[in-house]
């Protein structure tokens, strides 16, 4: 199975999620909140109150608009590296 990149807004919590799924499981995740961004992956699956998505891709109710490109995901993920420089 190919990698799938998802961008999904959780309205109840006001969080925008970016998730990379590899073989149905989440491998990397970004949570974008008004005041912060949280970066999670298989090596760092928990940070504060956030946890790497532990359900399968098929458990999400996705529309075509929720699927994004690898480039769009990587652009947001790479902000993590830029933050470390300052």
C-alpha positions in Angstrom: 0.0 0.0 0.0 1.2 3.5 -0.8 1.6 6.3 1.8 -1.5 8.4 2.3 -1.3 12.0 3.5 -4.3 13.5 5.3 -5.3 17.0 6.5 -8.3 17.0 8.7 -9.8 19.7 10.9 -11.4 18.6 14.2 -13.9 21.3 14.8 -14.8 20.3 18.4 -11.3 20.9 19.6 -10.2 23.5 17.1 -7.2 21.4 15.9 -6.0 20.9 12.4 -4.3 17.4 12.0 -1.8 16.4 9.3 -1.2 12.7 9.4 1.0 10.4 7.3 -0.3 6.9 7.0 2.0 4.1 6.1 0.3 0.7 5.5 -2.9 1.9 7.2 -1.1 3.1 10.4 -0.1 6.6 11.4 3.6 7.2 11.1 3.9 11.0 11.6 1.4 13.6 12.8 1.2 17.3 13.2 -1.4 19.0 15.4 -1.8 22.7 14.6 -3.5 24.7 17.3 -3.8 28.5 17.7 -0.9 28.6 20.1 1.3 25.7 19.1 2.3 22.9 16.8 2.9 19.4 18.1 5.0 17.0 16.0 4.6 13.3 16.7 6.0 10.2 15.1 6.7 6.5 15.8 9.8 7.5 17.9 8.0 10.2 19.8 4.3 9.1 19.9 3.2 11.1 22.9 3.8 14.7 23.9 1.9 16.4 26.7 -1.8 15.6 26.1 -1.3 14.6 22.4 -0.8 11.1 21.1 -0.1 9.7 17.6 -3.3 8.5 16.0 -3.7 4.9 17.0 -6.5 3.8 14.6 -6.3 2.7 11.0 -6.8 5.0 8.0 -10.0 3.2 7.2 -11.5 4.3 10.6 -11.5 8.0 9.4 -14.4 9.5 7.5 -12.5 11.1 4.7 -13.5 13.2 1.7 -11.4 13.9 -1.3 -10.5 17.3 0.2 -8.9 15.5 3.2 -6.2 13.8 1.0 -3.2 16.0 0.4 0.1 15.7 -1.4 3.4 14.6 0.1 4.8 18.0 -0.6 2.1 19.8 1.4 2.6 17.5 4.4 6.4 17.8 4.2 6.2 21.6 4.0 4.4 21.7 7.4 6.6 18.9 8.9 9.8 20.7 7.9 8.7 23.7 10.0 9.8 21.5 12.9 13.4 21.6 11.7 13.3 25.4 11.1 12.0 25.9 14.7 15.1 24.1 16.1 17.4 26.5 14.4 16.2 29.4 16.4 
